[in-house]
């Protein structure tokens, strides 16, 4: 009897792996001929043709225009991912909004919708019901474009038990041990769940400037402050999945109490609401768009308002001090400012960089550059949808 550890790989398993190899190369080199795929994969042309046929039958790839891949010879038919086939659904719960996004297999945004709401005043069941309704609208909108949603990923704030889909503690929402399973229609792949800061970092990696930055820390600034840490192209989550809670580093031990139970946490100084309070701007919620108070803060900053400038300067210095500790601890290649920090970058980055440079001392010859995300508050829901697409490309056999 053959030992299980030496058992031959089952045919279906081998086929699944081969499908993934071919689809990954199509996604990376498209449009690409079958002959070129054979060179890239090491498979025979017959094997490549068979695998492409399976992927085409599943609606994952399609033939396109003729492609010249050399100076001699006839052009071949190019294979590309099918933008009108499988799609990924990203969903996000945040303190003051819900969001949905649909990406096609070519990672093009086909649908996006944000609903502003103060979720701190709502029961978790009501928030999740609203998110489920938003998911249903997104699936219907995708279907109207000929797209079949393959699966969903949900971005959530706070400490998350990903395996059991339970928010263990989200202090800004007031949630403790809340199950968060969200139905997403009849998608063949089960939903995934992750911290919004982690997914924002993946959004930056896949759709922003993160791919050129090496290892980086993406700072998500909203009501709370989180950090997604990308190392070797992957998110570092820590032993229990709770890494990156930058907003709960202590910025001022004698500062105001925080919803986490601590005192003087960074988000009590540099979070969105903390900056608005310090600038004397009341919280104004809009029904269908972003928080109008942030626009009011930007208007005052542009006008040179002293209180607004002081509030953002204080936030930048507190954030710079926290990031100096992060830099000394994990040595990233770059820092990326996302969320509300993105539109505020012109005012918050200079004091941040001053304190960051002083805080790292002489341990480094140079501090990592501070970049500004172009995705702003849309990074997490993009990362969530992208997670589904990456899963399909890594294992297309799941859809066969």
Secondary structure, DSSP 8 states (H G I E B T S, - for coil): ---GGG----HHHHHHHHHHHHHHHHHHH-SB-HHHHHHHH---HHHHHHHHHHHHHTTSEEEEEEE--SSSS--EEEEEE-TTSEEEEEEEE-SSEEEEEEEETT--EEEEEEEE--GGGS-HHHHHHHHHHHHHHHHHHHHHTT-EEEEEEEEE-SEEETTTTEEEEETTTTEEEEE-----TT-SS--EEEEHHHHHHHHHHHHSSGGGTSSEEEEEESSSEEEEEEETTEEE--TTS-TT-GGGSBS-TTS-B-TTS-BSBTHHHHSHHHHHHHHT------SSSS-HHHHHHHHHHHTT-HHHHHHHHHHHHHHHHHHHHHHHHH--SEEEEEEHHHHTHHHHHHHHHHHHHHHTTTSSSS--EEEE-SSGGGHHHHHHHHHHHHHHHH-GGGG-
